[in-house]
Each structure stands twice: as C-alpha cells, then as structure tokens.
Amino acid sequence: MRIVNVGHVVFAATLIALGILGLTQGDFAPVWQPVPKGVPGRETLVYLSCCILLGCGAGLLWPRAAAIATRVLLACLLLCMLLLRVPVILHAPTVEVSWEGWGETAVMVAGAWILYAGFAADWDRRYLGFATGASGLHLARLLFGVALIPLGLAHLAYVKETAALVPVWLPAPVAWVYFTGCAYVAAGVAVLLGVYARLAAGLSALMMALFTLLVWVPLVAAGATQAFQWSETFDSCALTAAAWVVADSYGRVHWLAAGNSR
C-alpha cells in the first residue's frame, strides 16, 4: 500500500517548515520541545534535529526515499515522546499540561506511523510486521484517539487561559472553550471505539486547522516577533497535518459509517 494524498503532502511540507524554523531560531523545533538546557552537545543536537525534519519532509515527497524517511521520522518522534514527554508526566502526573504535551507529540507520532505503515519496505514488513499494513494503521489510529483526550481535557482544565485565545469577534469565548474541549474528548472516544471514526478524525483535523487560522495565523500576520508565537503557529500546523493524515488513512470508509473502521 502506498499513501499519497493531500494530508501526506501537507505533512511533508510542514516538516520542512519546522526544520527551517528551527534553523532560523537556532533552537529545537516545537515538536522536539522542551529539551533541557543542560543536555550535552545541545547546539549540535539542535541542528541535527532540524536536518532530520528537513530530510524526512523532503523524503516523504520522493517515493524512493519515503520508506526510509517515515522509518527515521517515526523512530525520532517515538524517542521524543518517551524521553521528553513521559518523564514530565511522571514528575507531575496530576498537572494537565503534562498530559497535553504528551498528547500533542502522540498526534504527531500517529501521523508518522500512518505513513510508515503505508510506505513500509520488505524489511519493515518482515521484522516489524505488527507496525505495518492494516495492523499498523489500526494501532496508529488508537494512539491518535488516546492523544485527543488530553488535548480536550486541557481546554477544560485551563478555561481562562484558552478563552483568552478565542478571537474577540466570536461571542461567548468560554462556551467555545467547553465546546472544543468536549469535542476533542468525544472524537477521541469515537476513534477508539471505531464509531464514526473517520468523521471524528476529520472533524478533529478541521478543528485544529481552524485554531491555526483563527488564533495563530492572525498573530503572525500582524507582525508577531516573539519566537513563542511562531513556534505555536508551526506546532499547530504540524498537529493539523498529522490529524489530516490520520483522517485520510480511512480511505474509502464512508464519513458516516457507524461500525468499526479497522
């Protein structure tokens, strides 16, 4: 199976943009953050990580290199999730933002895993068969479903902070916070149960895209100079692209299919 669709191309382009952003700022791209300041060889790792994003993004656009690119990308994102996100949860398990950070990385892992499952070479199918093909797609979707839940709970846990990001021209900002938080949780449960899973994944990608367009793009367009604002914009783009890849993975499954969509 070969996955070539709009989500795949957008994901690749986003990786390239993240790599360029990291090189421009001289720091790790948002998908690798936070990396402790005291890590040995941190500056070298910064440029290496940016080159990985650039190489994997370009590789996804070149069919002959796609298998290697997805393999490297998935391995790096998994390491990021295990070495950077999990310790934060273990250190502060009752703080919702710890889980939100894990959820964002897990969405990226799910998107990379979908592409890896589709572009897997003979070596991958022989030694990592559980992570490729239909089995790999199913596991990646389950991870995506789990990842959406802490994203939604973060909205509900930080209502005031999230409401401050709602565009001023939208009425009842607190209501939008509760709506989007509950929507994320509901979408995650739907994906996990395989009930209207494609619709749930697609609407999640749409919601992330709207966050990007309505919250972060206007800040950048207005001449944002803070690295944080640029990082959040590209991070939101990356999440949107990864969710788009997951939604595209359902292929010909009808948007309103209510059964298990494995």
C-alpha positions in Angstrom: 0.0 0.0 0.0 1.2 3.5 -0.9 -0.2 6.6 0.7 -0.1 9.6 -1.5 -2.8 12.2 -0.7 -3.2 15.8 0.3 -2.6 15.1 4.0 0.7 13.3 3.2 1.9 16.3 1.1 0.9 18.8 3.8 2.6 16.8 6.5 5.8 16.7 4.5 5.7 20.4 3.8 5.1 21.1 7.5 8.1 19.1 8.5 10.3 21.1 6.1 8.8 24.3 7.5 9.6 23.2 11.1 13.1 22.3 10.1 13.6 25.8 8.6 12.1 27.4 11.7 14.5 25.6 14.0 17.5 26.6 11.9 16.3 30.2 11.8 15.8 30.4 15.5 18.8 28.3 16.4 16.7 26.1 18.7 14.8 22.9 18.6 11.6 22.9 16.5 8.4 22.9 18.6 7.8 19.1 18.0 11.1 18.4 20.0 10.5 20.8 22.8 11.2 21.0 25.7 14.8 19.9 25.7 16.6 20.7 28.9 19.3 23.4 28.6 22.0 21.3 30.2 21.9 18.5 27.7 25.4 17.7 26.4 26.0 18.8 22.8 22.7 20.7 22.8 23.7 23.0 19.9 24.8 20.1 17.8 21.5 18.3 18.5 19.6 21.4 17.5 21.0 21.3 14.0 20.8 17.6 13.8 17.1 17.6 14.7 16.4 20.3 12.2 18.2 18.4 9.5 16.1 15.3 10.4 12.9 17.3 9.9 14.1 18.7 6.6 15.4 15.3 5.3 12.2 13.4 6.4 10.0 16.1 4.9 11.8 16.0 1.6 12.0 12.2 1.7 8.2 12.0 2.0 7.9 13.8 -1.3 10.3 11.5 -3.0 8.8 8.0 -3.4 12.1 6.2 -3.5 13.1 7.7 -0.1 9.6 7.6 1.6 10.2 4.3 3.4 13.4 5.4 5.0 12.0 8.9 5.7 9.0 7.5 7.6 11.1 5.0 9.4 13.5 7.7 10.7 10.7 10.2 11.5 8.7 7.6 13.5 11.7 6.5 15.4 12.7 10.1 16.3 9.2 11.1 17.3 8.8 7.9 19.5 12.0 8.8 21.2 10.8 12.3 21.8 7.6 11.0 23.3 9.4 8.6 25.6 12.4 10.7 26.6 10.9 14.1 26.8 7.1 13.8 27.4 6.8 10.7 29.6 9.3 12.0 32.3 7.2 15.2 32.5 4.1 13.1 33.2 5.9 11.0 35.8 7.2 14.2 37.5 3.8 15.9 37.6 1.1 13.3 36.9 -1.7 15.5 38.2 -0.9 18.5 36.1 -3.0 18.5 33.0 -0.4 20.4 30.8 1.9 17.4 31.3 -0.6 15.2 29.5 -1.4 17.8 26.9 2.3 17.9 25.9 2.3 14.1 25.5 -1.0 14.3 23.5 0.5 16.7 21.0 3.5 14.6 20.4 1.4 11.5 20.2 -0.7 13.1 17.5 2.5 13.6 15.5 3.6 10.0 16.2 0.2 8.8 15.0 0.5 10.7 11.7 4.1 9.5 11.2 3.0 5.9 12.0 0.2 6.0 9.4 2.7 7.0 6.7 5.2 4.4 8.0 2.6 1.7 7.8 1.7 2.6 4.2 5.3 3.0 2.9 6.8 0.1 4.8 9.5 -1.7 2.8 10.1 -5.5 2.8 12.5 -5.2 5.8 9.9 -3.4 7.9 7.1 -5.9 7.0 9.4 -8.8 7.8 10.8 -7.6 11.2 8.1 -5.1 12.3 5.0 -6.6 10.8 2.8 -5.5 13.7 3.6 -1.9 13.0 2.9 -2.0 9.2 -0.1 -2.6 6.9 -3.6 -2.9 8.4 -2.3 -3.7 11.9 -0.1 -0.6 11.9 -2.9 1.6 10.7 -5.2 0.3 13.5 -2.6 0.9 16.2 -1.8 4.4 15.0 -5.4 5.3 15.0 -5.8 4.0 18.5 -2.9 6.2 19.6 -4.5 9.1 17.9 -7.7 8.5 19.7 -6.0 8.4 23.1 -4.0 11.5 22.2 -7.1 13.6 21.5 -8.5 13.1 25.0 -5.8 15.0 27.0 -6.0 17.8 24.4 -9.6 18.2 25.2 -9.1 17.9 28.9 -6.5 20.7 28.7 -9.2 23.0 27.4 -11.4 22.2 30.3 -8.7 22.5 32.8 -7.4 25.8 31.6 -10.6 27.6 30.6 -9.4 31.1 31.4 -6.1 30.7 29.5 -7.8 29.1 26.5 -10.7 31.6 26.4 -8.1 34.4 26.1 -7.0 32.9 22.8 -10.5 33.0 21.3 -10.8 35.7 18.6 -12.5 38.8 20.1 -15.2 38.8 17.3 -16.5 35.4 18.5 -19.2 35.7 21.2 -19.2 33.7 24.4 -15.5 32.6 24.4 -15.9 30.4 27.5 -18.6 28.4 25.7 -16.3 27.8 22.8 -13.6 26.5 25.1 -16.0 24.0 26.6 -17.4 23.0 23.2 -13.9 22.4 21.7 -12.7 20.6 24.8 -15.7 18.2 24.8 -15.4 17.8 21.1 -11.8 16.6 21.4 -12.7 14.1 24.1 -15.8 12.9 22.1 -13.7 12.5 18.9 -11.0 10.5 20.8 -13.6 8.1 22.2 -15.2 7.7 18.7 -11.8 6.9 17.1 -11.0 4.4 19.9 -14.4 2.7 19.6 -14.4 2.8 15.8 -17.8 4.5 15.8 -18.0 7.3 13.2 -14.2 7.2 13.4 -13.4 8.8 10.1 -15.8 11.6 10.8 -14.3 12.1 14.2 -10.7 12.2 12.8 -11.7 14.5 10.0 -13.5 17.0 12.3 -10.5 16.9 14.7 -8.3 17.9 11.8 -10.7 20.6 10.8 -10.8 22.0 14.4 -7.0 22.1 14.6 -6.9 23.9 11.2 -9.4 26.5 12.5 -7.3 27.0 15.6 -4.3 27.6 13.4 -6.2 30.0 11.1 -8.2 31.9 13.7 -5.8 32.1 16.6 -2.1 31.8 15.4 -2.0 33.0 11.8 -3.5 36.4 12.7 -0.8 36.9 15.3 1.9 36.1 12.7 0.2 38.2 10.0 0.1 41.2 12.4 3.9 41.1 12.7 4.5 38.8 15.7 8.1 39.0 16.7 8.1 36.5 19.7 9.6 33.1 19.0 6.8 31.6 21.1 4.1 32.8 18.7 5.9 31.5 15.7 6.6 28.2 17.4 2.9 27.8 18.4 1.8 28.6 14.9 4.0 26.0 13.3 3.2 23.5 16.1 -0.5 24.0 15.3 0.2 23.4 11.6 2.1 20.2 12.4 -0.8 18.9 14.6 -3.3 19.7 11.8 -1.2 18.0 9.2 -0.8 14.8 11.3 -4.5 14.7 12.1 -5.2 15.1 8.4 -3.0 12.1 7.6 -5.0 10.0 10.1 -8.3 11.1 8.7 -7.1 10.3 5.1 -6.0 6.8 6.3 -9.6 5.7 6.4 -9.7 5.8 2.6 -13.0 4.8 1.2 -14.7 4.3 4.5 -17.9 6.4 4.4 -17.8 9.5 6.5 -21.0 8.4 8.3 -20.0 4.8 8.7 -21.1 3.9 12.3 -19.4 0.5 12.5 -15.8 -0.5 13.5 -13.5 1.1 10.9 -10.4 -1.1 11.4 
